[in-house]
Amino acid sequence: MATAKPKSKPKLLELDVVRAIAILAVLIIHSTSDATVELPIGSGSQAMYLALNKLSNFAVPVFIIVSGIVLFYKYQGESFGGKQVLQFYVKRVKHVLFPYVLWSLFYYLYNQWIFDRENLHMDWSRFADLLPWAEASYHLYFMVIIVQFYLLFPLMMWLCRFAWFRRSLIWIGLVIQAVFYSYNHWVEPINHMPSLCVNYFSMFTLGGWIGLHYETFAAWLRRHAAWVLPAAVVIGCSFLGLFMLEGRTSIVLDGAWYHVLFFVYAALAGLSLIRLGQLLIRFAMPAARALMALGAVSFGIYLIHPAVLTYYRTHFPNESGAIGQYHLYTFTAFALSLIIPWILTYAYGLAVRLLRRPKPKSSAQGA
């Protein structure tokens, strides 16, 4: 007697809304980065760009929360034996590791072409040295972090068969992150700490716990959303206020305060965005569809947008001293880094779908 396949779980559409807002935050961070240092410190415009930049920094932790939700939600209840682990790794090599190597190669050559065209060359040894810590481009460190979580995930999924591990998943992540942060901060620096998954472990396990208990979580979120969003705003503004205070005075705060505030802010922002996605799907489906379309191409936008920004800034520098022109220049950088990668990613996806479409049988074959 054939064994019935496990019932597929419904897709969490609200997560595409979360991805859309998170990728917009990534674009805000990168398109406003120059403005935070080029404009006079203390000016209203510099403060505005600094606020936009720092308050958008929830993006990477939120993407990691979403990754944890999707993985644990999809694979919970499955045996996750040797065959499944192999299939899991093969899929991640195809969809994550291979694109990472390919795009690292692209940026290794592209940045030479932009900044040192006369000496453009391919040094495979140098390229290999850049790969482990995503040094081919400033944005690829996220891929290195995600790959580390993928390597650990089968073990974590196996441990989820034990009730104590499932119940304590959030606390386990907090302890691991706190231990590594404390050692790095108070004992001695850990090499490549920003690119290590332990720096975001609490976010991944928070997402994992949500994924394992999504219905329970969704019910809790409906009851408590009234305070989650205001708390995210308050803590985010506190994080920003401390940063600005330190920049304008002689006060120097211990980095642990920033670390705690930042990750609490990111976690609450993630929960708020999930609830926002649920509400948009229920009450404003046209807006939800637009954001879900953006969320569906967010990975492509993430990969491509630095190339667009770099080309724009090097080939069309802002030479006007007028602040209005500066705002327009910065907004244009944001718009181009969104629109061009969106078009290219959509075109690529359309081409792939067309190539995969089965060819119709000819009349001779059908006879």
N, C-alpha and C positions, 0 to 999 in steps of 0.2 A: 504494500500500500504506500503510495507516494506521500511524503511529508509536506504538509501545507506550508507555503512560504509565509514568513511573518508579515502581518499587516503593516503596510507602509504608513508612516506617521504623516499627518498633514503638515504642509509647509508653513512656517511661521512668517507670514507675509510682512508683519511689522518690522522684521529684522532688515528687510531691504530698505525700509524708510530710515532706519537707524544708520545703515551703511551710507545712504545718500547724504545725510546730515554730517556724518563723520568725514566723508571725503570732501565735502564743502569746507569743513573746518581745516582739513589738511591744506587745501588750496589757499585759505585765508592765512594760515601760518606762513606759507612759503611766499605768497605774493606781498605780504606786509613786512617780511623780515628786514628788507633794506630800509624801510621807512622808520623802523624802531631805532635805528642807529644813525641815519642820515639827517634826520630833523633835529633841531635844537632840543636838548633835554629840558623838560619842564614846559615846553610849549604845548598848547592845546592839541595841535595836530599829532605831535609825537605821543602824547598821552592816549589819544584816541586809537592810534595804530598799535600802541603797546597793549592796550586793553583788548583789542580785537585779537591780537596775536596770542597773548597769554591765556585768555579765556577760551580760545580754540584748542588749547593743548590737551583737551580731553580726548582728541581724535584717536591716537594710538591705543591708549588703554581701552577705549570703547570698542575698537576693532578687535582687540584681544578678548574682551568680554563676549562679543558676538561669536568669535571663533570657538570659545569654550562652550557657549550655549549650543551651537550647531553640532559640534562633535559629540557631546555627551547626550544631547537630545536624540541624535540619529542612531547612535550605537548602543544606548542603554537597553538592557534586556537580552542582548546577543551574547553568545558564548565567547566571542573574540579569541578563538583558538589560533593555532599557527597559520592556517590557511587564510583566515580573515586578516591577521596581522600582515601577512605578505601582500594581500590585495590592497590593504590600506596604504602600505609603504609604496607600492608600485603606482598607485593613483596619485600620491603626493609627489613622487618623483616626476611624474608626467605633468601635473598641473601646477606645481610650485617650484620644485628644484630646477627643472629644466628651464622654465621661464626666467628664474633668477639668474642662472648662468648666462643665458642668452642676452638678457638685458644688462647684466654686468659687462659683458663684452661690448654691447652697443655703447654704453656710457663711457667705457674705457677709451674707445676710439672717438666717440662723439666729442667728449671734452677736450681731447687733443686737437680735433679738427676746429673747435671753436677758439681755443686759447693758444694753441701752438701748432698751427697748421703746417708750417714748414718742416717740423720734426715729427710729423705723424708717422707712427710705426707700430708694429705688433711685437711686443716682447712677451712671449707666453709664460716665461718664468715670473716676470713682474705681475702679469695678470693673475696667475695662480696665487701669488702672495696676497692679492687684493680680495680674493673671493671669501676666505673664511670669515672676515669681519666686515664685509659689504663696503669696502673702501673705494669701489669704483664710482659710487655716487652717494650723496649725502642721505638720500631717502631710502636706500635699499636695506638699511639695518633692520627695518621691520621684517623683511623676509627672513633674515637670519634668526630673529627671535621666534617667528612662527615655525620655522623648520625645527628648532629645538623643542618647541611644544609638541610638534608632530612626532618627534622621536620618543618623547616621554609618554605620549597619550596611550598607546597600547598597555603599558604597565599600569597607568592610572585607571584605565577602564577595567583591567583585570582586578585591581584592588577594590573596585566598586562592588564586587560580589560580597565584600564584607560590610556589614551594616555600619560598623563603627567608622569606616572610611567614608562611606556615603554621607553619614550624618555630620562628620567633622571636616568635610572637604574645604569649606571656606576657611576654617581656623587653621587647617594644615597649610594652606596657601599663605595666610597671613604670617604664620610662624616662620616658614621658609624664607619669605621675602624679608621679614624683620631681621632674621639671623644674618643673612648675607649683607643687608644694608648696614647693620651695626658693625660687622667686621670691616666692611669697606670704608665706613665713615670714621670709626673710632680706633681701629687696630691698624690696618694698612690697606691701601687701595688695591682693588682687584682689577686685573687687566681686562680691558674691554667691557667694563661693567655696564655701560649703557646698552650694549648689544647682547647681554645675557638675559635669558628668559627669567632668571630668578628675580630680576628687577621688576617684573610684572606678574609674578606668580599669583599674587592675591587676586588680580583681575581675571586670570584664566580660571582659577578655581571658583571664583564667584560665578563666572559664566557657566562653569561645569555644574555647580549646584543648581543654578536656575534651569539648565537643560535637563537635569535629572528629575526636577520637580516642577515642570513648567506650568501645569494647570494650577497647582497650589500657589506658585509664585504669582501667576496672573491674577488670581483671586485676591491675594494679599496686596498686590499693586493697585488694584481697583479701589480697595478700602483705604489705602494710605497715600495715594498719589497727591492728595491735597497738601501734604507737608514735604513730600520728596522733592518736588521742583523748587519750592521756596528755599529748602535747605541747600540744594545744589547752588542756587543763586547766591545765598549768603556766604557759603564756604568758598565759592569761586571768587567772589568779590573780596573776601578776606585774604585769600591767596594773592590776588592782584594788588590789594592795598599794601600788604607787607612788602611785596616786591618793589612797588613804587616808593614806599617809605624808605627802604634801604638805599634805593638809587639816589634819593634826594637829600639824605641826611647821613650822618656818620654812624648811625645805628647799624650793627651787623648781627643778624640773627643766625642761630645755628641751623644748618641745612636740614636737620631732622624735621623742623616745623614745616618747611616747604614740602618735604616728602610726604608727611602725613596729610597735610591739607590738600595737596595735589591729588593723591589717590582717593581720598574720601570724596573730593569734588568730582573726579572722573567716574567713580562708581555711581554716585547719585545722578550725574548727568546721563550715564548709560541707562539707568532705571527710568529716568524722566523721558528719554527719547523712545524707549520701548512703549511706554504708556502713550506718548504722543502718536506713535505709529498706529497703535490700536484705535485711538480716537479718530484719527484721520481716515482709516479704513472704514470705520463705522459711520462717520458723519460727513466726511468730505472726500469721497472716493476719487474725484478727478485730481485733486491735489495729491492724494496718496499714490495714484497711478503714475503721476509725473515723477514723484520721488522714488517710487519703486523702479521705474525705468532707469533713473540715475543710479540707484543702488546696484542694479544688475550689471552696470558697466564700471562700477567703482574701481575694480582691480585694474582694468585697463587705463583708467584715468590716473590712478596712482603711479603706474609704471611710466606713462608717457609725459605727464605734465612738466617734470623738471626740464626736459629737452625743450619744450615750448617756452618756458620761462627764461631759460638761459639764452636761447636764440633771440627772444624779444629784447632782453636787457642789453645784450652785446651789440645787436644790430640796430636797435632803435633807442639809444640812450636818451634820458630826459635831460635836456639842456636848458629848460626854462626855469627861471627862479621863482615864478609865480606859484603860490601854494595851490591855487585852483588847478593849474596844469599838472601839478604833482599828484593831486588826488585823482585826476582823470587818468594819468599815466599808471598809477597803482591799480585803479579799478580795471583798466584795460588789461593789465597783466593777469589779474584774477579771471576776467572773462575769457581771455584767450586760452588760459591754462585749463579752463573748464570745457569750452566749446570744441576746440580742435581735438583734444583727446577723446571727447565723447563721440564726435563724428567718426574718427578713425577706429575706435573700438566697436562702434555699431556696424561700420562697414566691414570690419574683419569678421564679426560674428555672423553677419548676413552672408558673407562669402563662404564661411565654413558650413553654414546650414545648406546653402545651395549645392556645395560639393558633396555633402553627405546625403542629399535627397536621392532616393533610388530612381534609376532611369526607367521610364515606361517601356514595357515590352513592345516590340514591333509586331505588326500584324502577322508577319511570317512566324515569329516565335510563338505567338498566341494560337496559331492554327494547329 
